[in-house]
Amino acid sequence: MPLIKGLFFDLDGTLVNTYEADYLAYRDAIAEITGVQIKQEDFYRTNGMVMRNKLAILTPKLNESDYPKVAAGKKRHYPKYLDHTKVNKSLIHLLLSQSQHMITALITTASKDNAELVLKHHKLKSYFEFCVYGSEVKTHKPNPESYLLALDRAGLKADEVIAFEDSKSGVTAATRAGISVIPIKSS
């Protein structure tokens, strides 16, 4: 087995549990447009999905032309809920202890703005050599594009990396890229 030279971390639900903050921000944004309050349990069933798919399930009567308004509202509300995010202490310890010895990267479907808000809030950005954000790929997880891009940026082969993922789509994406995955249970 080759030497492990890189650790790739998913953000939402893996490194940092952002689900409550995401829910609250989406809840407020959707309510502003539709007047309807989405239920938390319904929202959690869409974890790991990109916004377009999430909204199609949560608000099927919402016109797709309103999706950018929801996105803008979510972006506006999200910062006030950052205190509702919680780090995965074990993974943070691993990240901090290995970032000087291995290539560490963040691979997320989140937008750069949201991801960087979370990273800044928890003072984590400096521990990553680079980040791959959702806006940098054409096809999101479970497609392996984000992981293939990360391998290219890191200059590593798939068997030299371990990925940490919490969602089925994330595990599938990393696996399809040939990367070994340690599944993380969201807290």
KEROZA-811263 format. One record per residue (C-alpha): residue number from 1; x, y, z. Coordinates in steps of 0.05 Angstrom, whole numbers, plus 5000, padded with zeros to 4 digits. Layout:
# KEROZA-811263
nr | east | north | up
NUM | X | Y | Z
...
This chain:
# KEROZA-811263
nr | east | north | up
1 | 5000 | 5000 | 5000
2 | 5027 | 5069 | 4981
3 | 5044 | 5120 | 5034
4 | 4986 | 5166 | 5051
5 | 5005 | 5237 | 5031
6 | 4939 | 5273 | 5032
7 | 4876 | 5281 | 5073
8 | 4813 | 5309 | 5039
9 | 4757 | 5334 | 5083
10 | 4685 | 5348 | 5066
11 | 4658 | 5409 | 5105
12 | 4584 | 5406 | 5118
13 | 4566 | 5350 | 5166
14 | 4637 | 5321 | 5166
15 | 4687 | 5372 | 5191
16 | 4635 | 5420 | 5217
17 | 4562 | 5404 | 5230
18 | 4528 | 5462 | 5194
19 | 4460 | 5430 | 5185
20 | 4423 | 5471 | 5238
21 | 4452 | 5536 | 5211
22 | 4435 | 5515 | 5140
23 | 4365 | 5496 | 5160
24 | 4352 | 5562 | 5197
25 | 4380 | 5604 | 5139
26 | 4340 | 5566 | 5086
27 | 4278 | 5567 | 5130
28 | 4281 | 5643 | 5135
29 | 4296 | 5653 | 5061
30 | 4241 | 5606 | 5037
31 | 4191 | 5637 | 5086
32 | 4207 | 5706 | 5059
33 | 4188 | 5684 | 4988
34 | 4133 | 5634 | 5000
35 | 4106 | 5649 | 5070
36 | 4115 | 5575 | 5084
37 | 4160 | 5548 | 5140
38 | 4196 | 5485 | 5119
39 | 4202 | 5430 | 5171
40 | 4270 | 5413 | 5200
41 | 4262 | 5338 | 5190
42 | 4244 | 5350 | 5116
43 | 4305 | 5394 | 5107
44 | 4352 | 5343 | 5139
45 | 4330 | 5291 | 5088
46 | 4362 | 5335 | 5034
47 | 4431 | 5338 | 5067
48 | 4486 | 5330 | 5016
49 | 4444 | 5357 | 4958
50 | 4459 | 5419 | 4918
51 | 4410 | 5477 | 4927
52 | 4370 | 5465 | 4863
53 | 4354 | 5393 | 4882
54 | 4341 | 5412 | 4954
55 | 4291 | 5466 | 4935
56 | 4256 | 5421 | 4884
57 | 4241 | 5373 | 4941
58 | 4226 | 5423 | 4997
59 | 4186 | 5473 | 4956
60 | 4159 | 5437 | 4894
61 | 4111 | 5495 | 4879
62 | 4167 | 5546 | 4880
63 | 4184 | 5571 | 4810
64 | 4257 | 5558 | 4790
65 | 4263 | 5632 | 4774
66 | 4257 | 5644 | 4849
67 | 4317 | 5600 | 4866
68 | 4367 | 5658 | 4861
69 | 4323 | 5697 | 4910
70 | 4326 | 5638 | 4959
71 | 4401 | 5634 | 4950
72 | 4409 | 5709 | 4964
73 | 4364 | 5704 | 5025
74 | 4402 | 5643 | 5051
75 | 4468 | 5680 | 5041
76 | 4440 | 5740 | 5079
77 | 4413 | 5699 | 5138
78 | 4469 | 5648 | 5144
79 | 4521 | 5691 | 5182
80 | 4473 | 5703 | 5241
81 | 4468 | 5627 | 5252
82 | 4543 | 5610 | 5252
83 | 4540 | 5599 | 5327
84 | 4495 | 5540 | 5312
85 | 4552 | 5504 | 5277
86 | 4594 | 5452 | 5314
87 | 4662 | 5424 | 5297
88 | 4678 | 5351 | 5296
89 | 4731 | 5353 | 5350
90 | 4765 | 5287 | 5330
91 | 4772 | 5308 | 5257
92 | 4795 | 5378 | 5276
93 | 4849 | 5347 | 5319
94 | 4870 | 5303 | 5260
95 | 4870 | 5363 | 5213
96 | 4911 | 5406 | 5261
97 | 4961 | 5351 | 5276
98 | 4972 | 5330 | 5204
99 | 4968 | 5395 | 5165
100 | 5043 | 5406 | 5174
101 | 5059 | 5335 | 5149
102 | 5009 | 5321 | 5093
103 | 4970 | 5357 | 5040
104 | 4903 | 5375 | 5071
105 | 4846 | 5399 | 5027
106 | 4774 | 5417 | 5035
107 | 4726 | 5388 | 4983
108 | 4656 | 5416 | 4989
109 | 4593 | 5428 | 4949
110 | 4583 | 5492 | 4990
111 | 4593 | 5559 | 4958
112 | 4659 | 5593 | 4970
113 | 4625 | 5649 | 5010
114 | 4589 | 5601 | 5058
115 | 4648 | 5554 | 5066
116 | 4695 | 5611 | 5081
117 | 4647 | 5640 | 5132
118 | 4648 | 5573 | 5169
119 | 4723 | 5565 | 5162
120 | 4735 | 5636 | 5188
121 | 4686 | 5627 | 5245
122 | 4722 | 5565 | 5269
123 | 4792 | 5591 | 5250
124 | 4806 | 5532 | 5203
125 | 4823 | 5562 | 5135
126 | 4899 | 5565 | 5147
127 | 4902 | 5490 | 5157
128 | 4883 | 5474 | 5085
129 | 4932 | 5477 | 5028
130 | 4873 | 5489 | 4982
131 | 4797 | 5484 | 4977
132 | 4752 | 5459 | 4922
133 | 4685 | 5495 | 4925
134 | 4619 | 5476 | 4893
135 | 4624 | 5533 | 4843
136 | 4689 | 5504 | 4815
137 | 4658 | 5442 | 4785
138 | 4604 | 5430 | 4734
139 | 4576 | 5368 | 4766
140 | 4570 | 5360 | 4841
141 | 4576 | 5299 | 4886
142 | 4562 | 5240 | 4875
143 | 4600 | 5256 | 4811
144 | 4675 | 5250 | 4826
145 | 4694 | 5315 | 4791
146 | 4710 | 5354 | 4855
147 | 4755 | 5298 | 4880
148 | 4790 | 5290 | 4813
149 | 4803 | 5365 | 4812
150 | 4832 | 5360 | 4883
151 | 4877 | 5302 | 4864
152 | 4903 | 5343 | 4805
153 | 4916 | 5405 | 4848
154 | 4950 | 5363 | 4902
155 | 4992 | 5326 | 4851
156 | 4973 | 5261 | 4885
157 | 4946 | 5193 | 4862
158 | 4880 | 5168 | 4890
159 | 4914 | 5114 | 4931
160 | 4956 | 5166 | 4967
161 | 4895 | 5201 | 4996
162 | 4842 | 5187 | 5048
163 | 4776 | 5225 | 5045
164 | 4728 | 5239 | 5102
165 | 4654 | 5245 | 5082
166 | 4587 | 5242 | 5118
167 | 4537 | 5238 | 5060
168 | 4523 | 5181 | 5013
169 | 4535 | 5227 | 4954
170 | 4603 | 5248 | 4982
171 | 4625 | 5177 | 4996
172 | 4604 | 5157 | 4926
173 | 4642 | 5216 | 4895
174 | 4707 | 5200 | 4931
175 | 4701 | 5126 | 4917
176 | 4688 | 5138 | 4843
177 | 4752 | 5180 | 4842
178 | 4788 | 5118 | 4870
179 | 4800 | 5148 | 4938
180 | 4791 | 5108 | 5003
181 | 4738 | 5139 | 5046
182 | 4726 | 5141 | 5121
183 | 4652 | 5153 | 5130
184 | 4635 | 5202 | 5185
185 | 4570 | 5200 | 5223
186 | 4541 | 5270 | 5228
187 | 4529 | 5293 | 5299
